[in-house]
Amino acid sequence: MTAGPCRSHRPGVLHIPALAALSLVAGMACGGEPAAPRELPPDVQADVTAIAGHLAQVSDTSPALSCDKAVENARWGVETMLEVGEKNLRAGYMSQPAYDAATPALKRLLAALTAEDCAAATGARRDFYQCMSSDYNHVYACGKAHPFDP
């Protein structure tokens, strides 16, 4: 493991914006019938919006490319988003159709994120991996700044 921010600081921060990124919509009741939408209290929603906005911005704009670090950071971020999406679905903050629409792209991206892919990357894909070489950047921000098809 390389020097940088401790991973233990990231999970608590990422759960809230990932919750927002995967959308807070009406849930489904256990029987499959639409449930009443679950809403966050206004102060919590304000925090979600602020943190999601912050994580949508690239913090470290010129890290050196490190494929091992980039793949580790990117996979960790996508895995966390998938886990939070599942929790949001179970808790009723996300509908089954919204979950079904969001997860295939995340799973395709997760499958594509490898050291070999990073080493061969050019253009926006290489820029994405370079962005993800920093522990200070979130996968959503790097993907937004450097979009590519997995």
CNS distance restraints for C-alpha pairs under 8 A (distance, minus, plus):
assign (resid   2 and name CA) (resid  69 and name CA) 7.91 0.50 0.50
assign (resid   4 and name CA) (resid 135 and name CA) 6.55 0.50 0.50
assign (resid   5 and name CA) (resid   9 and name CA) 7.49 0.50 0.50
assign (resid   5 and name CA) (resid 135 and name CA) 6.54 0.50 0.50
assign (resid   5 and name CA) (resid 136 and name CA) 7.81 0.50 0.50
assign (resid   6 and name CA) (resid  10 and name CA) 7.64 0.50 0.50
assign (resid   7 and name CA) (resid  11 and name CA) 7.39 0.50 0.50
assign (resid   9 and name CA) (resid  13 and name CA) 7.15 0.50 0.50
assign (resid  10 and name CA) (resid  14 and name CA) 6.02 0.50 0.50
assign (resid  11 and name CA) (resid  15 and name CA) 6.23 0.50 0.50
assign (resid  11 and name CA) (resid  80 and name CA) 7.80 0.50 0.50
assign (resid  12 and name CA) (resid  16 and name CA) 7.52 0.50 0.50
assign (resid  13 and name CA) (resid  17 and name CA) 7.34 0.50 0.50
assign (resid  14 and name CA) (resid  18 and name CA) 5.79 0.50 0.50
assign (resid  14 and name CA) (resid  80 and name CA) 7.53 0.50 0.50
assign (resid  15 and name CA) (resid  19 and name CA) 5.98 0.50 0.50
assign (resid  15 and name CA) (resid  80 and name CA) 7.43 0.50 0.50
assign (resid  15 and name CA) (resid  81 and name CA) 7.59 0.50 0.50
assign (resid  15 and name CA) (resid  84 and name CA) 6.31 0.50 0.50
assign (resid  16 and name CA) (resid  20 and name CA) 6.55 0.50 0.50
assign (resid  16 and name CA) (resid  48 and name CA) 5.72 0.50 0.50
assign (resid  16 and name CA) (resid  51 and name CA) 7.40 0.50 0.50
assign (resid  16 and name CA) (resid  52 and name CA) 7.61 0.50 0.50
assign (resid  17 and name CA) (resid  21 and name CA) 5.93 0.50 0.50
assign (resid  17 and name CA) (resid  48 and name CA) 5.74 0.50 0.50
assign (resid  17 and name CA) (resid  49 and name CA) 7.44 0.50 0.50
assign (resid  17 and name CA) (resid  51 and name CA) 5.86 0.50 0.50
assign (resid  17 and name CA) (resid  52 and name CA) 4.42 0.50 0.50
assign (resid  17 and name CA) (resid  55 and name CA) 7.39 0.50 0.50
assign (resid  18 and name CA) (resid  22 and name CA) 6.02 0.50 0.50
assign (resid  18 and name CA) (resid  52 and name CA) 7.50 0.50 0.50
assign (resid  18 and name CA) (resid  80 and name CA) 7.71 0.50 0.50
assign (resid  18 and name CA) (resid  81 and name CA) 5.38 0.50 0.50
assign (resid  18 and name CA) (resid  84 and name CA) 6.53 0.50 0.50
assign (resid  18 and name CA) (resid  85 and name CA) 7.69 0.50 0.50
assign (resid  19 and name CA) (resid  23 and name CA) 6.41 0.50 0.50
assign (resid  19 and name CA) (resid  24 and name CA) 6.88 0.50 0.50
assign (resid  19 and name CA) (resid  48 and name CA) 7.96 0.50 0.50
assign (resid  19 and name CA) (resid  81 and name CA) 7.63 0.50 0.50
assign (resid  19 and name CA) (resid  84 and name CA) 6.12 0.50 0.50
assign (resid  19 and name CA) (resid  85 and name CA) 6.72 0.50 0.50
assign (resid  19 and name CA) (resid  88 and name CA) 6.92 0.50 0.50
assign (resid  20 and name CA) (resid  24 and name CA) 6.01 0.50 0.50
assign (resid  20 and name CA) (resid  48 and name CA) 6.37 0.50 0.50
assign (resid  20 and name CA) (resid  49 and name CA) 7.25 0.50 0.50
assign (resid  20 and name CA) (resid  52 and name CA) 6.76 0.50 0.50
assign (resid  21 and name CA) (resid  52 and name CA) 7.16 0.50 0.50
assign (resid  22 and name CA) (resid  81 and name CA) 7.53 0.50 0.50
assign (resid  22 and name CA) (resid  85 and name CA) 6.21 0.50 0.50
assign (resid  22 and name CA) (resid  94 and name CA) 7.89 0.50 0.50
assign (resid  22 and name CA) (resid  99 and name CA) 7.63 0.50 0.50
assign (resid  22 and name CA) (resid 102 and name CA) 6.85 0.50 0.50
assign (resid  23 and name CA) (resid  93 and name CA) 7.87 0.50 0.50
assign (resid  23 and name CA) (resid  94 and name CA) 6.61 0.50 0.50
assign (resid  23 and name CA) (resid  98 and name CA) 7.73 0.50 0.50
assign (resid  24 and name CA) (resid  39 and name CA) 7.67 0.50 0.50
assign (resid  24 and name CA) (resid  88 and name CA) 7.78 0.50 0.50
assign (resid  24 and name CA) (resid  93 and name CA) 5.01 0.50 0.50
assign (resid  24 and name CA) (resid  94 and name CA) 5.44 0.50 0.50
assign (resid  25 and name CA) (resid  37 and name CA) 6.56 0.50 0.50
assign (resid  25 and name CA) (resid  38 and name CA) 7.37 0.50 0.50
assign (resid  25 and name CA) (resid  92 and name CA) 7.86 0.50 0.50
assign (resid  25 and name CA) (resid  93 and name CA) 5.29 0.50 0.50
assign (resid  25 and name CA) (resid  94 and name CA) 4.69 0.50 0.50
assign (resid  25 and name CA) (resid  95 and name CA) 6.12 0.50 0.50
assign (resid  25 and name CA) (resid  98 and name CA) 7.84 0.50 0.50
assign (resid  26 and name CA) (resid  34 and name CA) 7.69 0.50 0.50
assign (resid  26 and name CA) (resid  35 and name CA) 6.76 0.50 0.50
assign (resid  26 and name CA) (resid  36 and name CA) 6.44 0.50 0.50
assign (resid  26 and name CA) (resid  37 and name CA) 3.90 0.50 0.50
assign (resid  26 and name CA) (resid  38 and name CA) 6.05 0.50 0.50
assign (resid  26 and name CA) (resid  92 and name CA) 6.31 0.50 0.50
assign (resid  26 and name CA) (resid  93 and name CA) 5.69 0.50 0.50
assign (resid  26 and name CA) (resid  94 and name CA) 5.58 0.50 0.50
assign (resid  26 and name CA) (resid  95 and name CA) 5.42 0.50 0.50
assign (resid  27 and name CA) (resid  34 and name CA) 6.70 0.50 0.50
assign (resid  27 and name CA) (resid  35 and name CA) 5.60 0.50 0.50
assign (resid  27 and name CA) (resid  36 and name CA) 7.07 0.50 0.50
assign (resid  27 and name CA) (resid  37 and name CA) 5.97 0.50 0.50
assign (resid  27 and name CA) (resid  38 and name CA) 6.99 0.50 0.50
assign (resid  27 and name CA) (resid  89 and name CA) 6.51 0.50 0.50
assign (resid  27 and name CA) (resid  90 and name CA) 7.92 0.50 0.50
assign (resid  27 and name CA) (resid  91 and name CA) 7.36 0.50 0.50
assign (resid  27 and name CA) (resid  92 and name CA) 3.67 0.50 0.50
assign (resid  27 and name CA) (resid  93 and name CA) 5.28 0.50 0.50
assign (resid  27 and name CA) (resid  94 and name CA) 4.92 0.50 0.50
assign (resid  27 and name CA) (resid  95 and name CA) 4.28 0.50 0.50
assign (resid  27 and name CA) (resid  96 and name CA) 7.19 0.50 0.50
assign (resid  28 and name CA) (resid  32 and name CA) 5.84 0.50 0.50
assign (resid  28 and name CA) (resid  33 and name CA) 5.94 0.50 0.50
assign (resid  28 and name CA) (resid  34 and name CA) 4.70 0.50 0.50
assign (resid  28 and name CA) (resid  35 and name CA) 4.85 0.50 0.50
assign (resid  28 and name CA) (resid  89 and name CA) 7.86 0.50 0.50
assign (resid  28 and name CA) (resid  92 and name CA) 6.10 0.50 0.50
assign (resid  28 and name CA) (resid  94 and name CA) 7.87 0.50 0.50
assign (resid  28 and name CA) (resid  95 and name CA) 5.71 0.50 0.50
assign (resid  28 and name CA) (resid  96 and name CA) 6.77 0.50 0.50
assign (resid  29 and name CA) (resid  33 and name CA) 5.36 0.50 0.50
assign (resid  29 and name CA) (resid  34 and name CA) 5.80 0.50 0.50
assign (resid  29 and name CA) (resid  35 and name CA) 4.93 0.50 0.50
assign (resid  29 and name CA) (resid  92 and name CA) 7.68 0.50 0.50
assign (resid  35 and name CA) (resid  92 and name CA) 7.66 0.50 0.50
assign (resid  37 and name CA) (resid  92 and name CA) 7.24 0.50 0.50
assign (resid  37 and name CA) (resid  93 and name CA) 7.13 0.50 0.50
assign (resid  38 and name CA) (resid  92 and name CA) 6.20 0.50 0.50
assign (resid  38 and name CA) (resid  93 and name CA) 5.61 0.50 0.50
assign (resid  39 and name CA) (resid  93 and name CA) 7.24 0.50 0.50
assign (resid  40 and name CA) (resid  44 and name CA) 6.10 0.50 0.50
assign (resid  40 and name CA) (resid  45 and name CA) 5.69 0.50 0.50
assign (resid  41 and name CA) (resid  45 and name CA) 6.17 0.50 0.50
assign (resid  42 and name CA) (resid  46 and name CA) 6.12 0.50 0.50
assign (resid  43 and name CA) (resid  47 and name CA) 6.39 0.50 0.50
assign (resid  44 and name CA) (resid  48 and name CA) 6.20 0.50 0.50
assign (resid  45 and name CA) (resid  49 and name CA) 6.15 0.50 0.50
assign (resid  46 and name CA) (resid  50 and name CA) 6.17 0.50 0.50
assign (resid  47 and name CA) (resid  51 and name CA) 6.05 0.50 0.50
assign (resid  48 and name CA) (resid  52 and name CA) 5.93 0.50 0.50
assign (resid  49 and name CA) (resid  53 and name CA) 6.07 0.50 0.50
assign (resid  50 and name CA) (resid  54 and name CA) 6.28 0.50 0.50
assign (resid  51 and name CA) (resid  55 and name CA) 6.17 0.50 0.50
assign (resid  52 and name CA) (resid  56 and name CA) 6.12 0.50 0.50
assign (resid  53 and name CA) (resid  57 and name CA) 6.96 0.50 0.50
assign (resid  55 and name CA) (resid 137 and name CA) 7.48 0.50 0.50
assign (resid  55 and name CA) (resid 138 and name CA) 5.99 0.50 0.50
assign (resid  55 and name CA) (resid 140 and name CA) 7.24 0.50 0.50
assign (resid  55 and name CA) (resid 141 and name CA) 6.20 0.50 0.50
assign (resid  56 and name CA) (resid 138 and name CA) 7.28 0.50 0.50
assign (resid  56 and name CA) (resid 140 and name CA) 5.97 0.50 0.50
assign (resid  56 and name CA) (resid 141 and name CA) 4.24 0.50 0.50
assign (resid  56 and name CA) (resid 144 and name CA) 7.47 0.50 0.50
assign (resid  57 and name CA) (resid 137 and name CA) 7.87 0.50 0.50
assign (resid  57 and name CA) (resid 141 and name CA) 5.21 0.50 0.50
assign (resid  58 and name CA) (resid 131 and name CA) 7.74 0.50 0.50
assign (resid  58 and name CA) (resid 137 and name CA) 5.58 0.50 0.50
assign (resid  58 and name CA) (resid 138 and name CA) 7.30 0.50 0.50
assign (resid  58 and name CA) (resid 141 and name CA) 5.45 0.50 0.50
assign (resid  58 and name CA) (resid 142 and name CA) 6.40 0.50 0.50
assign (resid  58 and name CA) (resid 145 and name CA) 7.60 0.50 0.50
assign (resid  59 and name CA) (resid 136 and name CA) 6.02 0.50 0.50
assign (resid  59 and name CA) (resid 137 and name CA) 5.64 0.50 0.50
assign (resid  60 and name CA) (resid 131 and name CA) 7.44 0.50 0.50
assign (resid  60 and name CA) (resid 134 and name CA) 6.53 0.50 0.50
assign (resid  60 and name CA) (resid 136 and name CA) 6.20 0.50 0.50
assign (resid  60 and name CA) (resid 137 and name CA) 6.37 0.50 0.50
assign (resid  61 and name CA) (resid 131 and name CA) 6.81 0.50 0.50
assign (resid  62 and name CA) (resid 130 and name CA) 7.75 0.50 0.50
assign (resid  62 and name CA) (resid 131 and name CA) 7.22 0.50 0.50
assign (resid  63 and name CA) (resid 130 and name CA) 6.42 0.50 0.50
assign (resid  63 and name CA) (resid 131 and name CA) 6.60 0.50 0.50
assign (resid  63 and name CA) (resid 133 and name CA) 6.21 0.50 0.50
assign (resid  63 and name CA) (resid 134 and name CA) 5.83 0.50 0.50
assign (resid  64 and name CA) (resid 130 and name CA) 6.47 0.50 0.50
assign (resid  64 and name CA) (resid 133 and name CA) 6.80 0.50 0.50
assign (resid  65 and name CA) (resid  70 and name CA) 7.58 0.50 0.50
assign (resid  65 and name CA) (resid 129 and name CA) 6.92 0.50 0.50
assign (resid  65 and name CA) (resid 130 and name CA) 4.50 0.50 0.50
assign (resid  65 and name CA) (resid 131 and name CA) 7.76 0.50 0.50
assign (resid  65 and name CA) (resid 133 and name CA) 5.70 0.50 0.50
assign (resid  66 and name CA) (resid  70 and name CA) 5.91 0.50 0.50
assign (resid  66 and name CA) (resid 129 and name CA) 7.84 0.50 0.50
assign (resid  66 and name CA) (resid 130 and name CA) 6.93 0.50 0.50
assign (resid  66 and name CA) (resid 133 and name CA) 5.41 0.50 0.50
assign (resid  67 and name CA) (resid  71 and name CA) 5.93 0.50 0.50
assign (resid  67 and name CA) (resid 115 and name CA) 5.60 0.50 0.50
assign (resid  67 and name CA) (resid 118 and name CA) 5.67 0.50 0.50
assign (resid  67 and name CA) (resid 119 and name CA) 6.64 0.50 0.50
assign (resid  67 and name CA) (resid 129 and name CA) 6.83 0.50 0.50
assign (resid  67 and name CA) (resid 130 and name CA) 7.82 0.50 0.50
assign (resid  67 and name CA) (resid 133 and name CA) 6.99 0.50 0.50
assign (resid  68 and name CA) (resid  72 and name CA) 6.16 0.50 0.50
assign (resid  68 and name CA) (resid 115 and name CA) 6.10 0.50 0.50
assign (resid  69 and name CA) (resid  73 and name CA) 6.03 0.50 0.50
assign (resid  69 and name CA) (resid 132 and name CA) 7.45 0.50 0.50
assign (resid  69 and name CA) (resid 133 and name CA) 5.32 0.50 0.50
assign (resid  69 and name CA) (resid 134 and name CA) 7.63 0.50 0.50
assign (resid  70 and name CA) (resid  74 and name CA) 5.97 0.50 0.50
assign (resid  70 and name CA) (resid 129 and name CA) 5.41 0.50 0.50
assign (resid  70 and name CA) (resid 130 and name CA) 6.83 0.50 0.50
assign (resid  70 and name CA) (resid 131 and name CA) 7.58 0.50 0.50
assign (resid  70 and name CA) (resid 132 and name CA) 4.51 0.50 0.50
assign (resid  70 and name CA) (resid 133 and name CA) 4.11 0.50 0.50
assign (resid  70 and name CA) (resid 134 and name CA) 7.20 0.50 0.50
assign (resid  71 and name CA) (resid  75 and name CA) 5.86 0.50 0.50
assign (resid  71 and name CA) (resid 113 and name CA) 5.89 0.50 0.50
assign (resid  71 and name CA) (resid 114 and name CA) 5.97 0.50 0.50
assign (resid  71 and name CA) (resid 115 and name CA) 6.26 0.50 0.50
assign (resid  71 and name CA) (resid 118 and name CA) 7.54 0.50 0.50
assign (resid  71 and name CA) (resid 129 and name CA) 7.31 0.50 0.50
assign (resid  71 and name CA) (resid 132 and name CA) 7.42 0.50 0.50
assign (resid  71 and name CA) (resid 133 and name CA) 7.90 0.50 0.50
assign (resid  72 and name CA) (resid  76 and name CA) 6.02 0.50 0.50
assign (resid  73 and name CA) (resid  77 and name CA) 6.19 0.50 0.50
assign (resid  73 and name CA) (resid 132 and name CA) 6.22 0.50 0.50
assign (resid  73 and name CA) (resid 133 and name CA) 7.26 0.50 0.50
assign (resid  73 and name CA) (resid 134 and name CA) 7.98 0.50 0.50
assign (resid  73 and name CA) (resid 135 and name CA) 6.85 0.50 0.50
assign (resid  73 and name CA) (resid 139 and name CA) 7.55 0.50 0.50
assign (resid  74 and name CA) (resid  78 and name CA) 6.24 0.50 0.50
assign (resid  74 and name CA) (resid 113 and name CA) 7.28 0.50 0.50
assign (resid  74 and name CA) (resid 132 and name CA) 6.20 0.50 0.50
assign (resid  74 and name CA) (resid 138 and name CA) 7.74 0.50 0.50
assign (resid  74 and name CA) (resid 139 and name CA) 5.47 0.50 0.50
assign (resid  75 and name CA) (resid  79 and name CA) 5.95 0.50 0.50
assign (resid  75 and name CA) (resid 110 and name CA) 5.95 0.50 0.50
assign (resid  75 and name CA) (resid 113 and name CA) 6.61 0.50 0.50
assign (resid  76 and name CA) (resid  80 and name CA) 6.10 0.50 0.50
assign (resid  77 and name CA) (resid  81 and name CA) 6.27 0.50 0.50
assign (resid  77 and name CA) (resid 138 and name CA) 6.92 0.50 0.50
assign (resid  77 and name CA) (resid 139 and name CA) 5.78 0.50 0.50
assign (resid  78 and name CA) (resid  82 and name CA) 6.25 0.50 0.50
assign (resid  78 and name CA) (resid 106 and name CA) 6.45 0.50 0.50
assign (resid  78 and name CA) (resid 109 and name CA) 7.86 0.50 0.50
assign (resid  78 and name CA) (resid 110 and name CA) 6.42 0.50 0.50
assign (resid  78 and name CA) (resid 139 and name CA) 7.10 0.50 0.50
assign (resid  79 and name CA) (resid  83 and name CA) 6.22 0.50 0.50
assign (resid  79 and name CA) (resid 110 and name CA) 7.52 0.50 0.50
assign (resid  80 and name CA) (resid  84 and name CA) 6.12 0.50 0.50
assign (resid  81 and name CA) (resid  85 and name CA) 6.05 0.50 0.50
assign (resid  82 and name CA) (resid  86 and name CA) 6.35 0.50 0.50
assign (resid  82 and name CA) (resid 103 and name CA) 6.85 0.50 0.50
assign (resid  82 and name CA) (resid 106 and name CA) 7.25 0.50 0.50
assign (resid  83 and name CA) (resid  87 and name CA) 6.38 0.50 0.50
assign (resid  84 and name CA) (resid  88 and name CA) 6.03 0.50 0.50
assign (resid  85 and name CA) (resid  89 and name CA) 6.14 0.50 0.50
assign (resid  85 and name CA) (resid  94 and name CA) 7.57 0.50 0.50
assign (resid  85 and name CA) (resid  99 and name CA) 6.75 0.50 0.50
assign (resid  86 and name CA) (resid  90 and name CA) 6.28 0.50 0.50
assign (resid  86 and name CA) (resid  99 and name CA) 7.79 0.50 0.50
assign (resid  87 and name CA) (resid  91 and name CA) 6.02 0.50 0.50
assign (resid  88 and name CA) (resid  92 and name CA) 6.03 0.50 0.50
assign (resid  88 and name CA) (resid  93 and name CA) 4.97 0.50 0.50
assign (resid  88 and name CA) (resid  94 and name CA) 5.38 0.50 0.50
assign (resid  89 and name CA) (resid  93 and name CA) 6.03 0.50 0.50
assign (resid  89 and name CA) (resid  94 and name CA) 4.68 0.50 0.50
assign (resid  89 and name CA) (resid  95 and name CA) 6.09 0.50 0.50
assign (resid  89 and name CA) (resid  96 and name CA) 6.63 0.50 0.50
assign (resid  89 and name CA) (resid  99 and name CA) 6.89 0.50 0.50
assign (resid  90 and name CA) (resid  94 and name CA) 7.94 0.50 0.50
assign (resid  94 and name CA) (resid  98 and name CA) 6.38 0.50 0.50
assign (resid  94 and name CA) (resid  99 and name CA) 6.53 0.50 0.50
assign (resid  95 and name CA) (resid  99 and name CA) 6.21 0.50 0.50
assign (resid  96 and name CA) (resid 100 and name CA) 5.97 0.50 0.50
assign (resid  97 and name CA) (resid 101 and name CA) 6.08 0.50 0.50
assign (resid  98 and name CA) (resid 102 and name CA) 6.22 0.50 0.50
assign (resid  99 and name CA) (resid 103 and name CA) 6.06 0.50 0.50
assign (resid 100 and name CA) (resid 104 and name CA) 7.12 0.50 0.50
assign (resid 102 and name CA) (resid 106 and name CA) 6.88 0.50 0.50
assign (resid 103 and name CA) (resid 107 and name CA) 6.05 0.50 0.50
assign (resid 104 and name CA) (resid 108 and name CA) 6.12 0.50 0.50
assign (resid 105 and name CA) (resid 109 and name CA) 6.16 0.50 0.50
assign (resid 106 and name CA) (resid 110 and name CA) 6.10 0.50 0.50
assign (resid 107 and name CA) (resid 111 and name CA) 6.21 0.50 0.50
assign (resid 108 and name CA) (resid 112 and name CA) 6.33 0.50 0.50
assign (resid 108 and name CA) (resid 150 and name CA) 6.37 0.50 0.50
assign (resid 109 and name CA) (resid 113 and name CA) 6.32 0.50 0.50
assign (resid 109 and name CA) (resid 150 and name CA) 5.35 0.50 0.50
assign (resid 112 and name CA) (resid 117 and name CA) 7.04 0.50 0.50
assign (resid 112 and name CA) (resid 150 and name CA) 5.84 0.50 0.50
assign (resid 113 and name CA) (resid 117 and name CA) 6.56 0.50 0.50
assign (resid 113 and name CA) (resid 118 and name CA) 7.40 0.50 0.50
assign (resid 114 and name CA) (resid 118 and name CA) 6.28 0.50 0.50
assign (resid 115 and name CA) (resid 119 and name CA) 6.12 0.50 0.50
assign (resid 116 and name CA) (resid 120 and name CA) 6.31 0.50 0.50
assign (resid 117 and name CA) (resid 121 and name CA) 5.93 0.50 0.50
assign (resid 118 and name CA) (resid 125 and name CA) 7.81 0.50 0.50
assign (resid 118 and name CA) (resid 126 and name CA) 6.62 0.50 0.50
assign (resid 118 and name CA) (resid 129 and name CA) 6.35 0.50 0.50
assign (resid 121 and name CA) (resid 125 and name CA) 5.57 0.50 0.50
assign (resid 121 and name CA) (resid 126 and name CA) 4.69 0.50 0.50
assign (resid 122 and name CA) (resid 126 and name CA) 4.69 0.50 0.50
assign (resid 122 and name CA) (resid 127 and name CA) 7.58 0.50 0.50
assign (resid 123 and name CA) (resid 127 and name CA) 6.30 0.50 0.50
assign (resid 124 and name CA) (resid 128 and name CA) 6.03 0.50 0.50
assign (resid 124 and name CA) (resid 146 and name CA) 5.15 0.50 0.50
assign (resid 124 and name CA) (resid 147 and name CA) 6.42 0.50 0.50
assign (resid 124 and name CA) (resid 148 and name CA) 6.22 0.50 0.50
assign (resid 125 and name CA) (resid 129 and name CA) 6.44 0.50 0.50
assign (resid 125 and name CA) (resid 146 and name CA) 6.86 0.50 0.50
assign (resid 125 and name CA) (resid 147 and name CA) 7.31 0.50 0.50
assign (resid 125 and name CA) (resid 148 and name CA) 5.82 0.50 0.50
assign (resid 126 and name CA) (resid 130 and name CA) 6.12 0.50 0.50
assign (resid 127 and name CA) (resid 131 and name CA) 6.06 0.50 0.50
assign (resid 127 and name CA) (resid 146 and name CA) 6.24 0.50 0.50
assign (resid 128 and name CA) (resid 132 and name CA) 6.17 0.50 0.50
assign (resid 128 and name CA) (resid 142 and name CA) 5.58 0.50 0.50
assign (resid 128 and name CA) (resid 143 and name CA) 6.36 0.50 0.50
assign (resid 128 and name CA) (resid 145 and name CA) 7.64 0.50 0.50
assign (resid 128 and name CA) (resid 146 and name CA) 5.23 0.50 0.50
assign (resid 128 and name CA) (resid 147 and name CA) 7.44 0.50 0.50
assign (resid 129 and name CA) (resid 133 and name CA) 6.19 0.50 0.50
assign (resid 130 and name CA) (resid 134 and name CA) 7.66 0.50 0.50
assign (resid 131 and name CA) (resid 137 and name CA) 6.80 0.50 0.50
assign (resid 131 and name CA) (resid 142 and name CA) 5.78 0.50 0.50
assign (resid 132 and name CA) (resid 137 and name CA) 6.15 0.50 0.50
assign (resid 132 and name CA) (resid 138 and name CA) 7.22 0.50 0.50
assign (resid 132 and name CA) (resid 139 and name CA) 6.68 0.50 0.50
assign (resid 132 and name CA) (resid 142 and name CA) 6.53 0.50 0.50
assign (resid 137 and name CA) (resid 141 and name CA) 6.76 0.50 0.50
assign (resid 137 and name CA) (resid 142 and name CA) 6.87 0.50 0.50
assign (resid 138 and name CA) (resid 142 and name CA) 6.36 0.50 0.50
assign (resid 139 and name CA) (resid 143 and name CA) 5.88 0.50 0.50
assign (resid 140 and name CA) (resid 144 and name CA) 6.03 0.50 0.50
assign (resid 141 and name CA) (resid 145 and name CA) 6.09 0.50 0.50
assign (resid 142 and name CA) (resid 146 and name CA) 5.83 0.50 0.50
assign (resid 142 and name CA) (resid 147 and name CA) 7.83 0.50 0.50
assign (resid 143 and name CA) (resid 147 and name CA) 5.05 0.50 0.50
assign (resid 143 and name CA) (resid 148 and name CA) 7.57 0.50 0.50
